[in-house]
Amino acid sequence: MKKVHWPGATLMMPVPPALVSCGTMENPNCLTIAWTGIINSQPPKTYISVRPERHSYEIIKQSKEFIINMPTAKYVKEIDWCGVRSGAKEDKFKAMKFTPYEVEGFECPAIAELPIALTCKVFDIVPLGCHDMFMADITGVIVNEDLLDEKGRLEIEKAGLMAYAHGQYFELGKKIGSFGFSVKKPEKKKKKLS
């Protein structure tokens, strides 16, 4: 198949349109971030890249903490709105009817309406150009109990999470495999006793 070559661009997709909360319980703020991901497994580390002119930038830089809240398709309008509005001019929590959820050891709240959140403590800030990368330790995970099975295993397929790709939002669809399924040996069928 013939390929077309373009200059370097931010076409890594899909990515999570994460709603990052910062600030305090009394003065919470949030912003939508697509530039986020995992940078290490053990210990767990993540990052968010934020433009220095964003209102949340100084809040996170000073507090050295933030919470990555995973959005569901139900909140797509709110996620988009929080990405185009400034917390310097509007109370995003109040405008979107989000409830600040207190997290032990953190000044900033999680967002109670969103089902999964990663609590993060910044350990480094790397200037990259138009964005600075806040690298952080993931100190904890907050999960809605209704997403757990009877053994306490996370049933992520129940969450209704969403993705962002090339300026558009998508609801995650059907499961098509799981990690390692391509090399897993088939299970032996149990013989029936006569």
Buried (B, 14 or more C-beta within 10 A) or exposed (E): EEEEEEEEEEEEEBBBBBBBBBBBEEBBBBBBBBBBEEEEEEEBBBBBBBEEEBBBBBBBBEBBBBBBBBBBBBBBEBBBBBBEBBBEEBEBBEEBEBEBBEBEEBBBBBBBBBBBBBBBBBEEBEEEEEBBBBBBBBBBEBBBEEBEEEEEEBEBEEBBBBBBBEEEBBEBEEEEEEEEEEEEEEEEEEEEEE
